[in-house]
Amino acid sequence: MQPIHKKTFAKFLQYIPIWIGLKLGRLMSFRLRSAFFAGVCGFLIPIIPGSRRRVWNGLKRVFPDMPENEVRVLCKKIGENTGRTLSEILFSASYSKRLDLFDATGPGLDVLQKAKESGKGAIIVSGHFGQWEAVRHFLKSAGMETGAVYRENSNPWYEPHFLAGIKKGGEPIVAKSAAGNMRMVKHLRNGGFFALLVDQKYQQGHLIPFLGIDALTPTAAAVMALRYDLPLVPAFGTRDENGKNIHVEFEEPIPPSDALTMTREVNDRISARIIEKPEQWYWLHNRWEDTFLYERFHGGQA
């Protein structure tokens, strides 16, 4: 995988605090490192103008009547969850050994186990909620290693650390590209599993409600599930109140119908999780921007 972002002095300066965090994190125990990253991100995200604005705008859009003091508290909690998740991804080698932190339930797990036994592929869909990588860590530990689609980080100094962490959760990891899509399809058709995070803006997506508001949403997961007769299983790694334990839940598969109907249900499943525990979603995405692009790519046709 060839890097698409060049190393520049400006990018190096941005990387310095990350490098310091990585060095410090390696000296810490798992519990201390988790608390450290949670504390740092819980402090920084509410005070850095760009991140604070994204979180506040998203929360006020979805919860317009929420008092500002509650938004302020939520913003801090969102930062803390982001920090814990980041520490677990960056130090994924040690996290993958902490299977004592995971428990897994739900009817979708039986579906995936049967698919594996029969040599059939499967698609797992989720969002940037709780500890999303815990889903793949658990599946790998249960003999159902699951690949993922990957978008290269814009900082080439930080990129190798992030990619290495994701690979620990399961392979193959494919780039978001035409070639990457072909690798994913081949893996699925050969009986492999793939996990897709479908809660980010996709410029060529369809306008489908997400948290009750139209957002550009990819339908590729549903399209592939229908085309190759694969189970489409929503799964979520919800973080416990203690900040460490993760409850991995594999929901009932999305019933096959058509790609738009199935994707609407995927969005509804993710939205329900976020409404229940908004502090566990990654509100830093510009989820509802650029909806005008729908007209450009689809001409207003559903």
RAPE-V228209 format. One record per pair of residues at least 12 apart in sequence whose C-alpha atoms are under 8 Angstrom apart, sorted by the first residue. I is the first residue (numbers start at 1). GAP is how many residues later the second one is. Records with the same first field share a line. If there is no record, write none. Layout:
I = GAP, GAP
//
This chain:
1 = 174
3 = 149, 153
4 = 148
5 = 149, 150, 151
6 = 150
7 = 148, 149, 150
11 = 144, 145, 146
12 = 145
15 = 140, 142, 143
18 = 140
30 = 64, 65
33 = 54
34 = 49, 50, 53, 54
35 = 49
37 = 43, 46, 47, 49, 50
38 = 41, 42, 43, 44, 45, 46
39 = 41, 44
40 = 40, 43
41 = 38, 39, 41, 42
42 = 33, 34, 35, 36, 37, 38, 39, 41
43 = 33, 36
44 = 35
45 = 30, 31, 34
46 = 26, 29, 30, 33
51 = 233
52 = 23
54 = 229, 230, 231, 232
55 = 20, 228, 229
56 = 15, 19
58 = 225, 228
59 = 12, 224
62 = 149, 150, 151
74 = 204, 205
75 = 204
77 = 202, 203
78 = 200, 201, 202, 203, 204, 205
81 = 49, 162, 198, 199
82 = 198, 200
84 = 159
85 = 45, 46
89 = 44, 73, 76, 77
90 = 71, 72, 74, 75
91 = 74
92 = 73, 74, 76, 77
93 = 72, 75
96 = 41, 72, 73
99 = 39, 42
101 = 143, 144, 145
102 = 32, 36, 143, 144, 145, 146
103 = 143, 144, 145
104 = 34, 143, 144, 145, 146
105 = 142, 143, 144, 145
106 = 143, 144, 145, 146
107 = 143, 144, 145
108 = 125, 126, 127, 142, 143, 144, 145
109 = 141, 142
111 = 120, 142
112 = 119
113 = 31
116 = 28, 75
119 = 71, 72, 73
120 = 68, 69, 70, 71, 72, 110
121 = 66, 67, 68, 69, 70, 71, 72, 109, 110
122 = 66, 69, 70, 71, 72, 103, 108, 109, 110, 111
123 = 70, 71, 72, 73, 98, 102, 107, 108, 109, 110
124 = 69, 70, 71, 72, 108, 109, 110, 111
125 = 70, 71, 72, 73, 96, 107, 108, 109, 110, 141
126 = 69, 70, 71, 72, 73, 108, 109, 110, 144
127 = 69, 70, 71, 72, 109, 143
128 = 69, 71, 153, 154
129 = 107, 108, 109, 145, 151, 152, 153
130 = 106, 107, 108, 109, 150, 151
131 = 105, 106, 107, 108, 115
132 = 104, 105
133 = 33, 36, 104
134 = 35, 103, 112, 114
135 = 100, 101, 102, 113
136 = 33, 34, 59
137 = 31, 32, 33
138 = 110
140 = 29, 30
144 = 49
145 = 25, 26, 47, 48
146 = 23, 24, 25, 26, 46, 47, 48, 49
147 = 23, 24, 25, 26, 27, 46, 47, 48
148 = 22, 23, 24, 25, 26, 46, 47, 48
149 = 24, 25, 26, 27, 31, 45, 46, 47
150 = 23, 24, 25, 26
151 = 24, 25
152 = 23
185 = 39
189 = 39
196 = 25
198 = 19, 20
199 = 18, 68, 88
200 = 17, 85, 86, 87
201 = 14, 15, 16, 17, 84, 85, 86, 87, 88
202 = 14, 15, 16
203 = 13, 87, 90, 91
204 = 12, 14, 89, 90, 93
205 = 12, 13, 14, 89
206 = 12, 13, 88, 92, 96
207 = 84, 87
208 = 55, 56, 59
209 = 55, 58, 59
210 = 57, 58, 61
211 = 56, 57, 60, 61, 64
213 = 75
214 = 74, 77
215 = 72, 73, 74, 76
216 = 71, 72, 74, 75, 78
218 = 45
219 = 40, 41, 44
221 = 42
222 = 36, 37, 38, 40, 41
223 = 35, 36
226 = 30, 31, 32, 33
231 = 22, 23
232 = 21, 22
233 = 17, 18, 19, 20, 21
234 = 16, 17, 18, 19, 20, 32, 35
235 = 13, 14, 15, 16
236 = 12, 13, 14
237 = 12
238 = 42
239 = 41
254 = 12
//
